[in-house]
Amino acid sequence: MAVTQLITKAEYKAYAGITSTNQDTEIDTLIPKVSQLVKSYCRRSFGDFANDAKIEVFNGGDTKYYLKEYPLLTLLSLEYSTDYGQNYVSLEEFKDFVTDLQEGSVVSLDPKGFVYAINGYTVTYTAGYAVIPEDLKLAVMDLVTYYRKNDAAIHSTKAPGTNAVQIEYISTTTLPAHIRRVLDLYVADYT
């Protein structure tokens, strides 16, 4: 599986109006870290499984199973095991289960639901975005800029016309509001 960065260096430099290569090392270091921060915050990977299949194991005991990655692109297989995950048998879509693409779940067609069995089911599927949404890219680019500008917890400035130095301690633990608003649109909700 290839880990997808949410933006490229070229996209960021065009957005920030940077034409020189002087800051390339800093940008190359920040993009994967900020991409991972956004993925962790949103509890999903966005593009990592758009082309490469993701496999999830679940125990059953319910009528519905919500997949961790979305939007769901294709459900490749749903398999059931009676021997704690040593051997699996494929279940048939529209006979044993149905895929809810809108909700990103698999739903049992048995009114009793998926039988509880430890490591009883594997789901193989693709999900995410082949092309990262533009509003998400904008939030990532703003976050890269935020980390480039706020590179330390303590900033000192000298007020114009004085010899006094002011020290500002950055103590907030929240993301800037304009970035958080966009990321909150993409936070995975497993309820």
C-alpha positions as CSV (number, residue, x, y, z in Angstrom):
1,M,0.0,0.0,0.0
2,A,1.4,3.4,-0.9
3,V,0.8,6.1,1.7
4,T,-0.7,9.1,0.0
5,Q,0.4,12.6,0.8
6,L,-2.6,14.9,0.7
7,I,-0.8,17.6,-1.3
8,T,2.4,17.8,-3.4
9,K,5.3,20.2,-3.0
10,A,4.5,21.7,-6.3
11,E,0.9,22.4,-5.2
12,Y,2.0,24.0,-2.0
13,K,4.7,26.2,-3.6
14,A,2.2,27.4,-6.2
15,Y,-0.3,28.2,-3.4
16,A,2.3,29.9,-1.2
17,G,3.8,31.8,-4.1
18,I,7.3,30.3,-3.6
19,T,9.4,30.1,-6.7
20,S,12.9,29.4,-5.2
21,T,14.2,26.1,-3.9
22,N,15.5,27.6,-0.6
23,Q,12.6,26.2,1.4
24,D,12.2,22.8,-0.3
25,T,13.7,20.8,2.5
26,E,11.4,22.4,5.1
27,I,8.4,21.8,2.8
28,D,9.4,18.2,2.0
29,T,9.7,17.6,5.8
30,L,6.3,19.2,6.7
31,I,4.0,17.8,4.0
32,P,4.1,14.1,5.1
33,K,3.9,15.1,8.8
34,V,0.9,17.5,8.2
35,S,-0.7,14.8,6.0
36,Q,-0.4,12.3,8.8
37,L,-1.7,14.8,11.3
38,V,-4.8,15.4,9.2
39,K,-5.4,11.7,8.7
40,S,-5.1,11.1,12.5
41,Y,-7.4,14.0,13.3
42,C,-10.0,12.8,10.7
43,R,-9.5,9.1,11.6
44,R,-9.3,8.1,8.0
45,S,-6.7,8.0,5.2
46,F,-8.5,9.6,2.3
47,G,-6.5,8.1,-0.6
48,D,-4.3,5.3,0.7
49,F,-6.9,2.6,-0.1
50,A,-8.4,4.1,-3.3
51,N,-6.3,1.7,-5.5
52,D,-5.0,-0.8,-3.0
53,A,-7.5,-3.0,-1.1
54,K,-8.0,-2.7,2.6
55,I,-8.8,-5.8,4.7
56,E,-10.7,-5.5,7.9
57,V,-11.6,-8.3,10.3
58,F,-14.7,-8.1,12.5
59,N,-16.4,-10.5,14.9
60,G,-20.1,-10.1,13.9
61,G,-22.8,-10.1,16.5
62,D,-24.7,-7.2,14.8
63,T,-26.8,-6.7,11.7
64,K,-24.5,-4.1,10.2
65,Y,-20.7,-3.4,10.0
66,Y,-19.4,0.1,9.3
67,L,-16.2,0.2,7.3
68,K,-13.4,2.3,8.6
69,E,-12.5,4.0,5.3
70,Y,-14.9,5.9,3.1
71,P,-16.3,6.8,0.7
72,L,-16.6,3.2,-0.2
73,L,-15.6,2.6,-3.8
74,T,-15.9,-1.2,-4.2
75,L,-16.5,-4.2,-1.9
76,L,-14.3,-6.9,-3.2
77,S,-15.3,-9.7,-0.8
78,L,-16.9,-10.6,2.5
79,E,-15.8,-13.9,4.0
80,Y,-16.9,-15.9,7.0
81,S,-14.9,-18.2,9.2
82,T,-16.0,-20.9,11.7
83,D,-12.5,-21.7,12.9
84,Y,-11.4,-18.3,14.4
85,G,-10.0,-16.9,11.2
86,Q,-7.9,-19.9,10.0
87,N,-10.1,-20.5,6.9
88,Y,-12.6,-18.4,5.2
89,V,-15.6,-19.0,2.9
90,S,-16.9,-16.2,0.6
91,L,-20.4,-14.9,1.3
92,E,-22.6,-13.8,-1.6
93,E,-23.8,-10.3,-2.1
94,F,-27.6,-9.9,-2.3
95,K,-28.0,-13.4,-0.8
96,D,-26.0,-13.2,2.5
97,F,-25.4,-9.4,2.7
98,V,-25.9,-6.1,0.8
99,T,-23.5,-3.2,0.6
100,D,-24.7,0.2,1.5
101,L,-22.5,2.5,-0.5
102,Q,-24.1,5.7,0.8
103,E,-23.4,4.7,4.4
104,G,-20.2,2.7,3.9
105,S,-21.4,-0.5,5.5
106,V,-22.2,-4.1,4.9
107,V,-25.7,-5.2,6.1
108,S,-26.6,-8.8,6.8
109,L,-29.7,-10.1,5.0
110,D,-30.3,-12.6,7.9
111,P,-32.7,-10.9,10.3
112,K,-30.5,-12.3,13.2
113,G,-27.5,-10.4,11.7
114,F,-23.9,-11.6,11.4
115,V,-23.3,-14.6,13.7
116,Y,-20.8,-13.7,16.5
117,A,-17.5,-15.4,15.9
118,I,-14.1,-14.3,17.0
119,N,-12.2,-13.2,13.8
120,G,-15.3,-14.5,12.0
121,Y,-15.4,-12.1,9.1
122,T,-13.0,-10.4,6.7
123,V,-14.1,-7.5,4.4
124,T,-11.9,-6.6,1.5
125,Y,-12.7,-3.3,-0.2
126,T,-11.4,-0.1,-1.8
127,A,-12.3,3.3,-0.4
128,G,-11.3,6.9,-0.4
129,Y,-10.6,9.5,-3.0
130,A,-8.7,9.0,-6.2
131,V,-8.3,12.8,-6.3
132,I,-8.1,14.6,-2.9
133,P,-11.0,17.2,-2.5
134,E,-9.8,20.8,-3.1
135,D,-11.2,22.1,0.2
136,L,-9.2,19.4,2.1
137,K,-6.1,20.4,0.1
138,L,-6.6,24.0,1.0
139,A,-6.8,23.1,4.7
140,V,-3.6,21.0,4.4
141,M,-1.8,23.8,2.7
142,D,-2.9,26.3,5.3
143,L,-1.7,23.9,8.0
144,V,1.7,23.6,6.3
145,T,1.9,27.4,6.3
146,Y,0.8,27.5,9.9
147,Y,3.7,25.2,10.9
148,R,6.2,27.1,8.7
149,K,5.2,30.4,10.4
150,N,4.8,29.1,13.9
151,D,8.0,27.2,14.1
152,A,8.5,27.4,17.8
153,A,6.5,27.7,21.0
154,I,8.2,31.0,22.0
155,H,8.4,34.1,19.7
156,S,10.2,37.3,20.6
157,T,9.6,40.6,18.9
158,K,11.0,44.1,19.4
159,A,8.3,46.8,19.4
160,P,9.2,49.5,16.9
161,G,10.9,52.5,18.4
162,T,11.7,50.8,21.8
163,N,14.5,48.7,23.2
164,A,12.0,46.4,25.0
165,V,11.5,42.9,23.7
166,Q,8.1,41.3,24.0
167,I,7.9,37.5,24.4
168,E,4.9,35.7,23.2
169,Y,4.2,32.1,24.4
170,I,2.2,30.0,22.1
171,S,0.1,27.9,24.4
172,T,-3.0,26.9,22.4
173,T,-3.6,23.3,21.7
174,T,-6.3,23.7,19.0
175,L,-6.0,24.1,15.3
176,P,-6.7,27.5,13.8
177,A,-10.5,27.8,13.4
178,H,-10.5,28.2,9.6
179,I,-8.5,24.9,9.2
180,R,-10.5,23.0,11.9
181,R,-13.8,24.0,10.2
182,V,-12.8,22.2,7.0
183,L,-11.2,19.2,8.7
184,D,-14.3,18.7,10.8
185,L,-16.3,18.1,7.6
186,Y,-14.1,15.0,7.0
187,V,-13.8,13.5,10.5
188,A,-14.9,9.9,10.5
189,D,-18.0,9.2,12.6
190,Y,-18.4,5.6,13.5
191,T,-21.7,5.8,15.3
